[in-house]
Amino acid sequence: MNYAYMLRCRDNSLYCGWTNDLDKRLDAHNKGKGGKYTRSRLPVSLAYYETFDTKEEAQRREWQLKQLTHREKEALLSSKDPGGSPSS
C-alpha cells in the first residue's frame, strides 16, 4: 500500500508527503529523521492520508496536495476524516 499524507506541525503548518509505510514515516518525522521542513516544527501529527495501489499514484497525489493553498488544505481536512473518506 502507498500513501499520500498531510501532517500538522506544531506551528499549525501542514506538510505533504508520500510513503509506503505510514506508521514508520510518521515515527521518523517525529524523531527528526523525516523531511527537513518538519525537523524544526516537531511534534507533528497525522492530519490526513489517502491510499493508493502504486507509488506513482501516491506521488502524483502528493504533488497535487502541495499545489493547494493552506486554506484549500484546511477545507479538505474539514470535509474528510483522517483516512481520506467523507466524514459523516
CORPE-V150543 format. One record per residue. N is the residue number from 1. RES is the residue in one small letter. D_FIRST is the distance of its C-alpha to the first C-alpha in whole Angstrom. Layout:
n=N res=RES d_first=D_FIRST
n=N res=RES d_first=D_FIRST
//
This chain:
n=1 res=m d_first=0
n=2 res=n d_first=4
n=3 res=y d_first=7
n=4 res=a d_first=10
n=5 res=y d_first=13
n=6 res=m d_first=16
n=7 res=l d_first=18
n=8 res=r d_first=22
n=9 res=c d_first=24
n=10 res=r d_first=28
n=11 res=d d_first=30
n=12 res=n d_first=28
n=13 res=s d_first=26
n=14 res=l d_first=23
n=15 res=y d_first=20
n=16 res=c d_first=17
n=17 res=g d_first=14
n=18 res=w d_first=11
n=19 res=t d_first=9
n=20 res=n d_first=6
n=21 res=d d_first=8
n=22 res=l d_first=9
n=23 res=d d_first=12
n=24 res=k d_first=13
n=25 res=r d_first=13
n=26 res=l d_first=15
n=27 res=d d_first=18
n=28 res=a d_first=18
n=29 res=h d_first=19
n=30 res=n d_first=22
n=31 res=k d_first=23
n=32 res=g d_first=24
n=33 res=k d_first=22
n=34 res=g d_first=19
n=35 res=g d_first=21
n=36 res=k d_first=24
n=37 res=y d_first=25
n=38 res=t d_first=23
n=39 res=r d_first=26
n=40 res=s d_first=29
n=41 res=r d_first=27
n=42 res=l d_first=26
n=43 res=p d_first=25
n=44 res=v d_first=22
n=45 res=s d_first=20
n=46 res=l d_first=17
n=47 res=a d_first=18
n=48 res=y d_first=16
n=49 res=y d_first=12
n=50 res=e d_first=10
n=51 res=t d_first=7
n=52 res=f d_first=6
n=53 res=d d_first=6
n=54 res=t d_first=7
n=55 res=k d_first=8
n=56 res=e d_first=12
n=57 res=e d_first=11
n=58 res=a d_first=9
n=59 res=q d_first=13
n=60 res=r d_first=15
n=61 res=r d_first=14
n=62 res=e d_first=15
n=63 res=w d_first=18
n=64 res=q d_first=19
n=65 res=l d_first=19
n=66 res=k d_first=21
n=67 res=q d_first=23
n=68 res=l d_first=24
n=69 res=t d_first=27
n=70 res=h d_first=27
n=71 res=r d_first=28
n=72 res=e d_first=26
n=73 res=k d_first=23
n=74 res=e d_first=25
n=75 res=a d_first=26
n=76 res=l d_first=22
n=77 res=l d_first=21
n=78 res=s d_first=24
n=79 res=s d_first=23
n=80 res=k d_first=20
n=81 res=d d_first=19
n=82 res=p d_first=16
n=83 res=g d_first=13
n=84 res=g d_first=14
n=85 res=s d_first=16
n=86 res=p d_first=20
n=87 res=s d_first=22
n=88 res=s d_first=25
//
